[in-house]
Amino acid sequence: MAWTTTAYTTLADVKQMLDPNITNVDDAFITYLIGVSQEAIDSELGYSFQQDGTVGTPALRTYDGTGDYFLWIDDLVSLAAVTETYYNTYLAGGTTWQAGAAQTTDITADIILKPANAIALEMPYHKLQRNSGLNFAAGVNNYVVSGIFGQPILADQTYPGVPNDVSRACARLVVFYYKMRDTAYADIVQSQGGVRQHFSKTWPLDVKQTIDNYQRTRFYTHSGL
């Protein structure tokens, strides 16, 4: 996920978790690791606790129509517009395919967001249907959807759109990546005061458990909501 409109954690939170007395000598490195950790969490989940686009400046996404009565899209909070493009491709002289002028139609008024009541359930929309009952014509990059993509922002959260345990997991992951430097990026076992400590390059178990709680299971059928 390239866009980072909502930070999952802050430099101050990471330094508090790492060492409240830490100097600012590594601030740039820690800030870099916040972005790395956030992207790692997004990649693990397949979605992001952020929003891309605003009401004034909607973000754009392009999709292929599949000839079905619904169109799967990225997580969407609110819709601005949907356009459908038809390419009049024809066979010229019986030997060569030619692309005629493209015809683009605004079909926003015909669009219904699904699943029903998604925002009331504090979840994003993720597919479109047409009120007219028409299918989304099969094609390549023939549908452009604009709006605010991402996750709903809840007013009662410390980090808008980011659950508190995910914020903590991100800060914890930053600390993990930061401490990895002390091990020369290798798996190590060391003893301190009679206690054997093991450092592995895999994610800490508590981070993995937290992120796993937000994994989604989607079933793609022809009879969806």
Secondary structure, DSSP 8 states (H G I E B T S, - for coil): ----SS-SS-HHHHHHHH-TT--STTHHHHHHHHHHHHHHHHHHHTS-SSEE--SSS-EEEEE---SSSEEEEEEEEEEEEEEEEEEEEEEETTTEEEEEEEEEEE-GGGEEEESTTTGGGT--EEEEEETT-------SS-EEEEEEEE----TTSSBTTB-HHHHHHHHHHHHHHHHHGGGTTS-EEEEETTEEEEE-SS--HHHHHHHHTT-------SS--
